[in-house]
Amino acid sequence: MLAKMKEMHQIPMLQRRIISGDEQAFRQLYMMLAEPLKQFAYTIIHSKEQAEEITEDVFINLWQSRAGLADIENIKVYLYVATRNTSLNYLRKKSGRQHHDITDFAHVEFAASDPNPEQLFITSEMRRRIEEVIQSLPTKCKLIFKMAKEDRLKYREIADILNISVKTIDNQLAIALKKISEAINFKHIKSSKKKGVL
């Protein structure tokens, strides 16, 4: 997790190097962000193959228009927005509908990750319960939770990507955390009653 956070701090430096045509910096940025962007595209279009194509197109366009990157404040948000727009354009062409809201049909999957020290204290039963609660969240709430907790995006970044307010992000995460907290407390109370603690 620390390595991932350290990588993310390198992004502005990589952006400057890409502007000057540094292919190595471009490859590094691709290695850092391609997988989360593919997952994000898949969330929208539900096709792994098409999500991969969209991600490749987004990076190709980034390289081809690298001179304009000097005007971009946050390249990570820029890439997520480009992925969102490309995915929605693909859906428009496929369905013939002009308007799609990303949260109307998003299919959110969480990547399996190695447990961090904090997660090692969580029992497998509790982890299963937490995963059930997360999967039962409304689509928008689940997508925001994933972007904040798994993709490690800031509230402002998520708001910019999904074109919603920071207050909405805050509210949706509060809902998710409340439901998770209730699930943990419910399980804790139940197991305490069984042991005769309560």
Secondary structure, 3 states (H helix, E strand, C coil): CHHHHHHHHCHHHHHHHHHCCCHHHHHHHHHHHHHHHHHHHHHHHCCHHHHHHHHHHHHHHHHHCHHHHHHCCCHHHHHHHHHHHHHHHHHHHHHCCCCCCHHHHCCCCCCCCCCCHHHHCCCHHHHHHHHHHHHHCCHHHHHHHHHHHCCCCCHHHHHHHHCCCHHHHHHHHHHHHHHHHHHHHHHHHHHHHHCCCC
